[in-house]
């Protein structure tokens, strides 16, 4: 399915725009896109990537870093922005306010004024809390050079992904670091479920009819928290333009997914009884994709608004 529709989109862009898209489209798992870009629809026109630095700072004197570096569900990430040392203190503060909209409690930063001078060549309010080994590890891991700024985020993994992913886009646009190109890709292996803290139950990340990558019901039950689905999104320059999945085709698996989502037997029968019964007669494995044709047209027309 992915190969088939990818060829179609490639032909549409060639016919309509005269543009040759990458062949094949890069494919990344959801987990990788969140780790590297903080987003499940990353804009690959931007080369900036998030770097996990928890190991380097877990024993530092900066409590915000150490608390989250040693937290089971925490993340401490760094983003190197080439040429970002030109940003004023007000501009950095404004970036912090921007990140707060996405859940950030603060935005730490480090300007590299002269990489050859080590600690003496760094301007940062948090440098004093990092020993020489930690500071050097951060500079090495991020690949920071003279004239760069390194921005930091710490908190729950998903929260850090959200605000650092948004920060990556904003910083790149503000400093003209977005390449003039088309950047298509596939994002695959989405989580089957996400935990709803308020309702104290799982919710389907895509929809409750997406097939898990495991074939056996027992495997899904034993690993529900980490289970991934056979779902896939096509992304173009940071925009999701199509979403699809392979569907559940066995009644027992569909009932198990309903159970994990907290849908009672009676509710499942009332709402989806027709489906559960039909699947008992033998449906083939099947899947598809839905494109946002209007969104594709808007991107082709070079407009932000559909």
N, C-alpha and C positions, 0 to 999 in steps of 0.2 A: 504494500500500500504506500509506504513512504517513498520507495523508489519510483513508483508510478506517478504519484502526484508531484514529486520533485521535478521529474522530467517535464510535466505539464507546465508548472510555474516557470521553469527555465525557458520553455518555448514561448510562453505568454510574454515574458519580459523581452525576449529577443524580437518577437514580432511587433510588440507595441512600443517598446522603448529603444530598441536597438542595443540592448544591454546584455552582455554575456555574464550570467551569474556563475558563481563557483561551481565546479563539478568535480566530485560530489559536494553537497552541503556538509560542513562539519557537523558532527553529532556529539553531544555532551549529555551526560546524565544530569538530572536535577541537582543531585548532591554536589557535582563538580561546578555547575554554574553558580550555585549559592556560595560555595567556598571561594571561587575565583572572582566573582562579579557581584555577589550579594543580590542577585536577581534571577528569576526564572525566565526572563526574556532579555538577556544581556545584549547590549549594543556592541558588537564586535568591531565597529569602526573606531572604537576607543581602546587603546592598548593598555590602559591602566588596569592593574589587578590588585585585589586584596591579598595580603600576606598574613598568615597566622603567626603571631609572635608570643603566644602564651608560654611556651617552654623557655623562652629567653628572659621573660620578665616575672615569672611566677614567684621568684624569691626576692624581688626588688622591694624598695621601701615605699613604692607608690601604691597605696592601699587599693585604689580603684582597679589597678592592673592585677595585683596579687589575689584579690577577692575573686575576680571573675576567671583568672587563669587557673585557679584551683577549684572552680565550681564545675560540677559534672555537666551542667547544661550551659556553661558560659563560653564566651568567645572574646579574645583580645585580638583585634585586627589592625593592620597598618596599611595605609595607602600612600604610596610615593607619587607626588605630582611634579613632573619635570618642570623646572622654571618657576615653581610656585613660591619661591622665596621672595618674589616681588610683591606678594600680597601684603597689604598693610594690616595692622592689628585690628582695625575696624572691619576690614574685609573678612578676616579670619573669624572675628566675633559674629559677623553676619552669617557665615557658614554654620557656626554653632547654633544660631537661632533657626536656621533652615533645617538642620538635622533634628532639632527638638520636635519638629512637626512629625517626624517619623519615629519618635520614641527615645531619642538620645538624651542622656542626662548631662552631657557635656562633651566638648571636643578638645582633646589634647593635641598639641602640635609641636613640631621640631623643624626649625629652619637650618639647612646646611649652608653655611656661609663660606666655609673652606674645608673640604673633606680631608685635605692633607694634614690639618692641624688637630684631628681627633676631637676630643672634648672641647678644646679651646675654639674650634671652628664651628661650634654648634650654638644656636640661639634657641632656647626652649625653657619654658617655666617648669617642665618636669624633669629636665636633664639631671638636676641635683639629686633626684630620687633614684636614679639608675647608676649602678656602679659601672666601671669601665668596661667590664666584660659584657654586661647587658646592653649598654649603649652601642658598643661595637657590633654586637650580634644583630641589633635592630638595623643599624646602618648597612650591614652586610646582607642581611636577609632581604631588605627592600631594594637593594642596589642603588641607594641614594648617592647623588653626586652633588658637587658644588652648584648652588643655585636652586636646589630642589626644596620642597617642603614635604614632610611626612606627617600625615594626619592619622589620629588613632581613635578607635572605638572600642568600648568595653561594655559588656552586659550579657543578657541572655542571647544565645546563638542567633535566634531568628530576629530579634530586635536589632542586633548589630548588623546582620545582613541587610535589613530594611534601610537603616539610616546610612550605612556606609555605601550601599548600592546607590542610593539617591545622591549621596555626596559625590560619588565617582562620576555620575552623569553631569552634575552641576559644575564641578571643578573643571571637567573636560570642556564643557561648553563655554565657561567663563574665560578659559585660557586658550581657546581655539585649538583644542587637541583632538577634535573629531575629524577623522579622515573623510574626504569627499569620495564616497564609494557606496556600493550596495553590499551589505553584509548579511547573507542568509545563513541559517543554521537550524538544526533540529535539537530540541530538548526532550530527553527521554527518561524513562524510569522514575516517574513522579511517585511520591509516597502514595500508598493506597488511602491512608487515613491521616487526619490531624486531630489532636486532642483538643476538645472544647472544654476549657477550664470551668467556664460558667455552668455549662450543662452537665459537666462531669461524664462525658461520653465522647466516642469518636464521631467525627464527621467525615464525609467523603471529600477528598481533595478535588477530584474531577466530578464524578457522579457515581451513584451506587451500582452502575452496570458495567464499570470498567473491570476487565479481568486482571487478577494478580499475576505476577510472573511465576508463582509456584502453582503446580498442578493439583496438589493434594490439599484437601480441606484441613487436615491435621497440621500441615506446615503453616498454613495461614493463621490458624488459631494460636499456634505456639509462638509466632513471630509477628503478631498484628502491629505492634508499635513500629517495627522497622520494615514492614512489607512494602514492596514497590509494585507499581502497576504497569500494565502494558499500554500506557498512555504516552502520547507524543504530541508536541506542539511545534509548528513551523514558525520561526521567528525571523523577521527581516529588519535589520538595522534598529534593534531595540523594540520592535513592535510585534506582538503576536498576531500573525495573519491567518493562522489555521490551527485548530485543535482536534485531535482525534484519539481513538483508542481501539484496541481489540476488545470485543465485548465478552462478557461471561456467557458461556453457551451450555452450562450444566446447571440443572435445577438445584442440586445439593450445594454447589458453590455459591449460587445466588442467595439461597436461604441463609448460608453462613455469613455472608457479607451483611445481609439485613440484620442478623442477630448482633454482629459486632457494632453496627450503627445504632443499636438500641431500638430497632423497629420490631415491635412484638409480632408474634405469629398471626394474631388476629388482624393487626394493621397491615401486615404484609399480604395477607390473603385478601383483605378488602381492597387494597390499592393495586396489588400486583399479582393477584391470584391467576389471572389469565396468562401472565408471562411464566410464572412458575410451572403451571400445568403444561403450557406449550413446550417448554424446554425439556420436559420429561419424555417427549416423543422423539427427541434427537435433532438438535439444531447443529449445523456445522460451525466450526470456529469462524468468526466473521469480524470485520472491523471496517472502519471508514474514517472520514475526516470532514470537518465543516470549515469552509473558508469564509473569512470576512471580506467579501468582494468589494464592499464599499470602502473598507480600510485600505485594501490593495490599490484601489483607484485613487484614493486620497494621497497615498504615498507616491504613486506614479505622477500625480499632478503637482507634487511638491508642496502640498498644503497641510497644515497641522490639523485642520478641521475636516471631518468627514462630510 
